[in-house]
Amino acid sequence: MTIRLNVRLLLFVRFASIAIALTAATDAHSEQYTVGGRSIELPSPQGYCKIGETPGEQKFVELTAKATGPSSSILALFLRCEEVAEWRKNAPSELVSSSDWVVLGVILDRDGQLRPMEGVSRKEFVRTLGSAMSKDPTLFSRTNADAQIRLNSLVTGADFRMMGTQVLKADDEAIYFILGSEILADNGEHRRVIAVSAITLLKGVRIVYGNYRQVNPSQNGNALFGKTDALVHAAVQANP
């Protein structure tokens, strides 16, 4: 299925201190994370490295964290290893500029706290979330003015507009959705970005994978969906 979106996002970022500590880059296939007092094994995308070591990488992490808003917290951010190696060698202090990145995070409660869900199966969680997304425009639907106002209020330090999120699939493992955006770069250039994200429940913790890529208007999200689906499947298998 070909998905095409006509979406806009205008993002102006002020850089502040990083609140999320990330480890040095690694291309490990999976890693143990302690989240909400629980140890969860989460796969890393093959060929990507976890960033956060240099000032330029930290700025990229902060920009991404502001774009996600207070409803989630980033566990790790991955970029292509060859790009990371080049930036660390040639321009470690400059803001990273990537055409392809993956975000791993957790969904928080409305008060910003992380509380594992007890007594809820993954299948039940996905079904309930899918129903909520179809009814509540402030969750992930960016198709009306009220939803955009709500989203703007959630993003600190940014002028944030988005329309056109679409649910792709909901199965026993996760719910998948696609969104398009436009980012205003430091040089004034408007860059189109497409993303496929998935939310799943692992050991009671709401985990989200987001796969982002700068694209031409004619491109679609099929390749990103396949990559995200594979990551989620591996995570579910590692945390039955």
C-alpha positions in Angstrom: 0.0 0.0 0.0 1.3 3.4 -1.0 0.8 6.1 1.5 1.2 9.7 0.5 0.8 12.7 2.8 0.5 16.4 2.4 1.7 17.6 5.8 3.4 20.6 7.3 5.5 21.1 10.5 7.3 24.3 11.3 9.8 23.8 14.1 11.9 26.6 15.6 14.2 25.3 18.4 16.1 26.9 21.3 18.9 24.8 22.6 19.2 24.3 26.4 20.8 21.7 28.6 20.4 18.0 27.9 18.3 16.1 30.4 18.8 12.7 28.8 22.1 11.0 29.2 23.0 8.8 26.3 25.9 6.4 26.0 28.6 6.3 23.4 27.7 5.1 19.9 27.2 1.4 19.5 25.9 -0.8 16.7 24.7 -3.6 19.0 21.8 -5.7 17.8 20.1 -5.3 21.2 20.6 -3.7 24.6 19.2 -4.0 28.1 17.3 -0.9 29.3 16.0 -0.4 32.9 12.7 1.4 32.5 10.1 1.8 35.3 12.2 -0.6 37.4 12.0 -3.3 34.8 14.8 -4.6 32.6 13.7 -4.7 28.9 15.8 -6.0 26.0 15.3 -3.6 23.0 16.9 -4.2 19.6 18.9 -1.5 17.9 18.4 -0.9 14.1 21.2 -2.7 12.2 23.8 -0.4 10.7 22.8 2.5 13.1 24.7 3.8 16.1 23.4 5.3 19.3 24.4 9.0 19.6 24.8 11.6 22.4 28.6 11.8 22.8 29.5 15.1 21.1 27.9 18.6 21.5 26.6 18.3 18.0 24.9 15.0 18.7 23.5 16.3 22.0 21.9 19.2 20.1 20.2 16.8 17.7 18.9 14.8 20.6 17.5 17.9 22.3 15.8 19.0 19.1 14.2 15.6 18.7 13.1 15.6 22.4 11.4 19.0 22.0 9.6 17.8 18.9 8.2 14.8 20.8 7.0 17.0 23.7 6.3 16.0 27.3 4.2 12.9 26.5 7.3 10.7 25.9 10.9 10.3 26.9 13.8 9.3 24.7 15.7 6.2 25.6 18.1 6.3 22.6 18.5 8.0 19.3 20.2 6.2 16.4 21.9 7.5 13.2 23.7 5.7 10.5 27.1 4.6 11.8 29.1 5.9 8.8 27.5 9.3 9.3 28.3 9.3 13.0 31.9 8.4 12.4 32.3 11.2 9.9 30.8 13.9 12.2 32.9 12.8 15.1 36.0 13.1 13.1 35.4 16.3 11.2 32.8 18.4 13.0 32.1 17.2 16.5 30.7 20.5 17.7 28.4 21.2 14.8 24.7 20.2 14.9 24.2 16.8 13.3 22.3 16.8 10.1 21.0 13.4 9.1 18.7 12.2 6.4 17.7 9.1 8.3 17.3 8.4 12.1 15.5 6.2 14.5 14.1 7.2 17.9 13.5 4.8 20.8 11.4 6.1 23.6 8.7 5.4 26.3 5.2 6.9 26.6 4.6 8.7 29.8 1.4 9.3 31.8 -0.4 12.7 31.5 1.5 14.0 34.6 4.9 13.2 32.9 5.5 10.1 35.1 6.4 6.6 33.9 4.2 4.0 35.5 4.1 0.4 34.1 0.6 -0.9 33.3 -0.4 -3.8 35.4 -2.9 -6.5 34.3 -3.2 -5.4 30.7 -2.1 -7.7 27.8 -0.3 -6.3 24.8 -3.2 -7.3 22.6 -5.7 -5.5 24.8 -3.4 -2.4 25.0 -3.1 -2.1 21.2 -6.9 -2.6 20.7 -7.7 0.1 23.4 -5.1 2.5 22.0 -6.4 2.1 18.4 -9.9 2.8 19.6 -8.8 5.9 21.5 -6.8 7.2 18.5 -9.9 6.9 16.2 -12.1 8.8 18.7 -9.8 11.5 20.2 -8.4 14.0 17.8 -5.8 15.3 20.3 -4.0 11.9 20.5 -2.5 11.5 17.0 -4.9 13.0 14.5 -3.6 16.3 13.1 -6.5 17.0 10.8 -8.2 19.9 12.5 -7.4 23.2 14.1 -8.3 22.1 17.7 -5.9 19.3 17.5 -3.1 21.5 16.3 -3.7 24.0 19.1 -3.5 21.1 21.6 -0.2 19.9 20.0 1.3 23.4 20.0 0.7 23.6 23.7 2.6 20.4 24.4 5.8 21.3 22.7 8.2 23.5 24.8 10.3 26.0 22.9 8.9 25.4 19.5 6.3 26.6 17.0 4.8 23.2 16.2 2.2 22.5 13.5 1.2 19.1 12.1 -1.6 17.6 10.1 -2.3 14.3 8.4 -1.3 11.5 10.8 -2.7 8.2 9.6 -2.9 4.8 11.3 -1.4 2.1 9.1 -1.9 -1.1 11.1 -2.9 -2.5 14.4 -2.1 -6.1 15.3 -1.3 -8.2 18.3 2.2 -6.7 18.6 1.7 -2.9 18.1 -0.1 -0.1 16.5 1.6 1.7 13.6 1.1 5.1 12.2 2.6 7.4 9.6 3.1 11.2 9.7 4.7 13.8 7.5 6.3 17.0 8.4 8.4 20.0 7.3 11.4 21.2 9.4 12.9 24.6 9.0 16.6 24.1 9.1 19.1 26.7 10.5 20.0 27.8 7.0 16.4 28.6 6.2 15.8 25.5 4.1 12.5 23.7 4.5 13.1 19.9 4.7 10.4 17.4 4.2 10.4 14.5 6.7 8.3 11.3 6.8 8.1 9.0 9.8 6.6 5.7 10.6 6.1 5.0 14.4 4.9 2.1 16.4 3.7 1.8 20.0 3.8 -1.5 21.8 3.6 -2.8 25.4 6.6 -4.6 26.8 6.5 -5.8 30.4 3.9 -3.2 31.1 5.9 -0.4 29.7 4.7 1.6 26.6 7.6 1.5 24.1 7.7 3.6 20.9 9.9 3.2 17.9 10.0 6.1 15.4 11.8 5.8 12.0 12.4 9.2 10.4 13.7 10.1 6.9 14.1 13.2 4.8 12.2 12.5 1.6 11.1 13.9 -1.7 7.4 14.7 -2.0 6.8 11.7 -4.3 8.2 9.2 -1.8 6.2 7.1 0.5 6.5 5.2 3.8 6.6 1.6 2.7 10.3 1.0 3.4 10.1 2.7 6.8 7.1 0.6 7.8 9.0 -2.6 7.0 12.0 -1.5 9.1 9.8 -0.4 12.0 7.8 -3.6 11.9 10.9 -5.7 12.0 12.2 -3.8 15.1 9.0 -4.2 17.0 8.7 -7.9 16.1 12.2 -8.4 17.5 11.4 -6.5 20.7 8.2 -8.5 21.3 10.1 -11.8 20.8 12.8 -10.7 23.3 10.2 -9.7 25.9 7.3 -12.2 25.8 
